[in-house]
């Protein structure tokens, strides 16, 4: 494998890692903002009766998947670089 391909693989892994961390943080902020807005309302019944917002859960799951893919790509690039 040419050296340029190893660095491209590692760069893509780093990009996925950064994207995954950003998605997990964004999901946690969405979740805390949603529940904080519920706790400050006096009439919570209308919020509990309508559908819940699963968007923050999907952001966190997608973030963890992106982190996993990024770590695997970084490990592969590092292995190719070391044992080339």
N, C-alpha and C positions, 0 to 999 in steps of 0.2 A: 504494500500500500504506500503510495507517495506521501511524503511528509505533509503536503498541503491538505490532503484528505483527512489526516489525523486531526489537524487543527480545526478544520471545518466541523468535524464530528464533535470535538470538544466545545467549540463555539456554540453549536446548536444545543448541546447539553446544558451549557451555561445559560443560554436564553430560556430554555424550558424551565430551568431551576428558578431563575428570576421571575418568570411569568407565574410559576406555581406559588411562590412565596407571596407575590402580589395578590393572587386570587384568594389565598387563604386569609390574608389580612383583610381584604375587601369583604369577604364573607363574614368574618367575625365582627367587623364594623356594622355591616347591614343587620346582623342578628342583634347586636346590642342596641342599635338605634331603634329597631322595631320593638323590642321588649321594653326599652326605656319609654318609648312613646305610649305604650300600653299602660305602664304603671303610673303615668302622670294624668291619665284621663279619669274623670269621675264616672263616666258611663262606659264601662269596659265590655258590657254585654254585646254591643253591636260589633265590636272587633272580634269577639270570640265566636260569634254565630256565623260570620262569613268565612269564606275559605282562607286557610292559612297561606302564608307566602313562603313556599319552599325554595325560593331563589337563593337565599343565603346558604342553604344546605348544599345545593348543587354547585355553588361557587367554591365551597370548601372541598367538596369531593373532587371537583375538577382540578383544584389547586394541588391536592395530594397526588393525583394521577400525574400531573405535569412535573411535580417534584420527583416522583419515582422515575419517569421517563428521562428526565434530565440527569439524574444520578447514574442511571444505567448507561446513558450515552457518554457521560464523562468517564465512567469506569472503562468503557470499551475504547474510547480514544486514548486514555492513559495506558491501557494494556497494549494497544497497538504501538504506542510511542515507545514503551519500555522494551517490548519483546519483538517489535517490528518485523 
